[in-house]
């Protein structure tokens, strides 16, 4: 269902809708819905045929895409909010023009998602509006748009994998993060690339008491933590509230390098519920059991495994994701 929120100040005038204290997510239609058929029409028949196709199918809701379950479950946490003051705001950021974007908005309404705001820019990515909209994350299936956003210091991710049938009776939301290049910068990853495993371990032990600089998704985690604290408040009221939002860290780090990661999270003032320090174990096998609704990692090699079973997001941050570095990687 599409909702509009209007705020009125004490003088009776309509006040601006504030985003500062909300978790705001930007979502491209390519991440929210399965656009395979529409994209095929555009590639094979051109823009005019694409427009005609979308108009012809205006009443046909698009099928859920890779990020749909994550967005649906995230929005469901707005039942913790005061009326008219949602904790979570999701805004569509689309390369469609307003006409062809009509099907996206109708599909949102048909699926019962509480998304009412959108930016449509014909043939251009609207990621530049992220700071103005206080966005903690932008998700898209367009790799170029995501890379451009990240190069501008903005928190963005490229969704990978196939859409799947989500269990609508289950309201939990499980979010998993890699550490280096996602929650933290890639400074230690660069040490690993130049000094190998032993050089990396020695560096992390030497700097165990020095927190990492925050990476692209640290603020997103902080916003998630705010909702978790709201859940904890509900649980403490004793009304039988069951915690729905769970966060895990899934990293190739192991002892002794794990200590600096844990200490950094604490110094940043953010938390995770669970941590997996895998030391090179295949993350894909862990995801089969953990079953997160979304997983963020900076290395496509890891995501090749996880995206087979898990909605996965590539965060193309850091030196390893620079074009020259990607070209040098095997099977890149």
C-alpha positions in Angstrom: 0.0 0.0 0.0 1.3 3.4 -0.9 1.1 6.0 1.9 1.8 9.7 2.0 2.8 11.4 5.3 2.1 15.0 5.9 3.5 16.9 8.9 1.8 20.1 10.2 3.6 22.5 12.5 2.0 24.3 15.5 1.0 27.2 13.3 -1.0 25.0 11.0 1.5 25.2 8.1 2.6 22.1 6.3 6.2 21.3 7.5 8.9 19.6 5.4 9.1 15.8 5.8 12.3 15.2 7.7 14.6 12.3 6.9 17.4 13.0 9.4 16.4 10.5 12.1 15.2 7.7 9.8 16.9 4.8 8.1 16.6 5.8 4.4 17.3 3.3 1.7 17.5 4.0 -2.0 16.4 1.2 -4.3 16.6 0.9 -8.1 13.7 -0.9 -9.7 16.3 -3.4 -11.0 17.0 -4.4 -7.5 13.5 -4.5 -6.2 11.8 -6.3 -9.2 12.7 -8.9 -11.7 13.1 -6.8 -14.9 14.6 -9.6 -17.1 11.7 -9.5 -19.7 11.6 -5.7 -19.8 15.4 -5.4 -20.2 15.3 -7.9 -23.0 12.7 -5.8 -24.9 14.9 -2.7 -24.4 18.1 -4.4 -25.6 16.6 -6.2 -28.5 14.0 -3.8 -29.8 15.0 -0.4 -28.5 13.5 2.4 -26.3 10.2 2.9 -28.2 9.3 -0.7 -28.0 10.3 -0.7 -24.4 7.9 2.1 -23.7 5.1 0.4 -25.6 5.8 -2.8 -23.7 5.6 -1.1 -20.3 2.4 0.7 -21.2 0.8 -2.6 -22.5 1.7 -4.4 -19.2 1.0 -1.4 -16.9 -1.6 -3.5 -15.0 0.7 -6.5 -14.7 2.7 -6.3 -11.4 6.4 -7.0 -11.8 7.7 -10.1 -10.1 9.8 -9.6 -6.9 13.6 -9.2 -7.5 16.7 -10.1 -5.5 16.3 -7.3 -2.9 12.5 -7.6 -2.5 12.4 -9.8 0.6 15.0 -7.6 2.3 13.0 -4.4 1.6 9.6 -6.0 2.5 10.9 -7.2 5.8 12.7 -3.9 6.6 9.6 -1.9 5.9 7.6 -4.3 8.2 9.7 -2.9 11.1 7.8 0.3 10.8 5.1 -1.2 13.0 7.5 -0.2 15.8 7.1 3.5 14.8 4.8 6.2 16.1 2.0 6.9 13.7 3.1 9.1 10.8 6.8 8.9 11.9 8.3 5.8 10.3 11.7 4.4 11.3 12.4 3.2 7.8 11.9 5.1 4.5 12.5 3.5 1.2 12.8 5.7 -1.9 12.9 4.5 -5.5 15.9 5.8 -7.5 15.3 4.9 -11.1 16.8 5.4 -14.6 13.2 5.2 -16.0 11.4 8.3 -17.0 8.1 9.0 -15.2 5.9 7.4 -17.8 7.7 4.0 -17.9 8.2 4.3 -14.1 4.4 4.0 -13.6 4.5 0.2 -13.8 7.1 0.2 -11.0 4.9 2.3 -8.7 1.9 0.3 -9.5 3.8 -2.9 -8.8 4.9 -1.5 -5.5 1.2 -0.9 -4.6 0.2 -4.3 -5.8 2.7 -6.0 -3.6 1.6 -3.9 -0.6 5.0 -2.2 0.0 4.8 1.1 1.9 6.9 3.1 -0.6 5.5 6.4 -1.8 8.5 8.4 -2.8 10.5 8.0 -6.0 13.0 9.8 -8.3 12.8 9.0 -12.1 15.5 10.3 -14.3 15.4 9.2 -17.9 18.6 7.3 -18.8 20.5 8.8 -15.9 21.3 7.4 -12.4 19.9 9.5 -9.6 22.5 8.4 -7.0 23.8 12.0 -6.7 20.6 12.8 -4.7 21.6 10.3 -1.9 23.2 12.9 0.4 20.2 15.2 0.1 17.9 12.3 1.0 20.1 11.1 4.0 20.5 7.7 2.4 22.5 5.0 4.2 22.4 2.7 1.3 21.6 2.5 -2.4 20.9 -0.9 -4.1 20.9 -1.5 -7.8 21.4 -4.3 -10.4 23.3 -1.7 -12.5 27.0 -2.3 -11.7 28.1 0.9 -13.4 25.7 3.1 -11.3 26.9 1.4 -8.1 30.6 1.9 -9.0 30.0 5.5 -9.8 28.2 6.1 -6.5 31.0 4.3 -4.5 33.7 6.3 -6.3 31.9 9.4 -5.0 32.1 8.1 -1.4 28.5 7.0 -1.3 27.3 3.7 0.3 26.0 1.6 -2.6 25.8 -2.1 -3.6 25.3 -4.2 -6.7 22.7 -6.9 -6.1 23.6 -10.4 -7.3 21.9 -13.8 -7.5 18.4 -14.9 -8.4 15.1 -13.8 -6.8 13.5 -16.5 -4.7 10.1 -17.3 -3.2 10.0 -15.5 0.1 8.0 -16.9 3.1 5.5 -14.2 3.9 4.5 -15.8 7.1 8.1 -15.3 8.5 8.7 -11.7 9.7 12.4 -12.0 10.7 15.1 -10.0 8.9 18.6 -11.4 8.9 21.4 -9.1 7.6 25.0 -10.3 7.2 28.1 -8.2 6.6 31.7 -8.8 5.6 34.1 -6.6 7.6 37.1 -5.3 5.5 36.0 -3.1 2.6 32.4 -3.1 3.9 32.1 -2.0 7.5 35.7 -1.0 7.7 38.0 0.5 5.0 40.2 -1.8 3.0 43.5 -0.6 4.6 44.2 -4.0 6.1 43.1 -5.8 2.9 45.8 -3.8 1.2 48.3 -5.1 3.7 47.2 -8.6 2.9 47.5 -8.1 -0.8 51.1 -6.8 -0.5 52.4 -8.7 2.5 50.5 -12.0 2.4 48.7 -13.7 5.3 51.6 -13.5 7.7 52.2 -9.9 7.0 48.5 -9.2 7.5 48.4 -11.1 10.8 51.5 -9.3 12.1 50.0 -5.9 11.1 46.7 -6.7 12.9 48.4 -7.9 16.1 50.6 -4.8 16.2 47.5 -2.5 15.7 45.1 -4.5 17.8 44.3 -1.5 20.0 43.9 0.9 17.0 40.3 0.9 15.6 39.9 0.7 11.9 38.6 3.7 9.9 34.9 3.2 9.2 34.0 1.8 5.8 31.0 2.5 3.4 28.3 0.6 5.3 29.2 1.5 8.9 26.5 4.2 9.1 24.0 1.7 7.6 24.8 -0.7 10.5 24.4 2.1 13.0 20.9 2.8 11.6 20.0 -0.9 11.9 21.3 -0.8 15.5 18.8 2.0 16.3 16.0 -0.2 15.1 17.3 -3.1 17.2 17.3 -0.9 20.3 13.7 0.0 19.5 13.0 -3.7 19.4 14.7 -4.2 22.7 12.5 -1.5 24.3 9.4 -3.4 23.0 10.7 -6.7 24.4 11.4 -5.1 27.8 7.8 -4.0 28.0 6.9 -7.6 28.7 4.2 -7.8 26.1 5.6 -11.0 24.5 7.5 -9.2 21.7 9.8 -11.4 19.8 13.0 -9.9 18.3 12.9 -10.0 14.5 16.0 -8.2 13.4 19.3 -10.1 13.5 22.8 -8.9 12.3 25.8 -11.1 11.7 29.4 -10.5 10.8 30.8 -13.1 8.3 34.5 -12.5 7.6 37.6 -14.3 6.3 39.4 -13.0 9.4 40.3 -15.5 12.2 42.4 -15.3 15.3 44.4 -13.3 16.1 43.1 -10.7 13.5 39.5 -11.1 14.9 40.3 -9.0 17.9 40.9 -5.7 16.0 37.6 -6.2 14.2 35.6 -6.7 17.4 37.3 -3.8 19.1 36.7 -1.5 16.1 32.9 -2.3 16.2 32.9 -1.4 19.9 34.8 1.9 19.4 32.4 2.9 16.6 29.5 2.3 18.9 27.9 -0.4 16.7 27.1 -4.1 17.4 26.4 -7.4 15.7 24.5 -10.3 17.2 26.7 -13.0 15.8 30.2 -13.2 14.3 31.8 -15.9 12.1 35.6 -15.7 11.8 36.1 -18.2 9.0 39.8 -18.0 8.2 39.2 -18.9 4.5 36.3 -21.3 4.9 33.8 -21.0 2.0 31.3 -18.3 3.0 28.7 -19.9 0.7 28.5 -23.0 2.9 27.8 -20.8 6.0 25.1 -18.9 4.2 23.2 -22.1 3.4 22.7 -22.5 7.1 22.6 -18.9 8.3 20.0 -18.0 5.5 20.4 -14.2 5.7 18.0 -12.1 3.6 20.9 -10.1 2.4 24.7 -10.3 2.6 27.3 -7.6 1.8 30.8 -8.3 0.7 33.5 -6.3 -1.2 35.0 -9.3 -3.1 33.2 -10.8 -6.1 35.1 -14.1 -5.5 33.3 -14.6 -2.2 29.9 -13.6 -3.7 30.2 -16.1 -6.6 29.6 -18.7 -3.9 27.1 -17.0 -1.7 24.9 -15.6 -4.5 23.9 -19.2 -5.5 21.7 -19.5 -2.4 21.6 -16.0 -0.8 20.6 -12.5 -1.9 24.1 -11.0 -2.1 25.4 -7.5 -2.6 28.8 -6.5 -4.0 30.2 -3.4 -2.5 32.8 -2.3 -5.0 34.9 -0.4 -2.5 38.7 -0.2 -2.2 41.8 -1.0 -4.1 40.8 -4.6 -4.9 37.8 -3.2 -6.9 39.7 -0.7 -8.9 39.7 -1.6 -12.7 43.4 -2.5 -12.8 43.1 -4.7 -9.8 40.0 -6.5 -11.1 41.8 -7.2 -14.4 44.7 -8.8 -12.5 42.4 -11.2 -10.6 42.0 -14.8 -11.9 38.5 -15.4 -13.4 37.7 -11.7 -12.9 
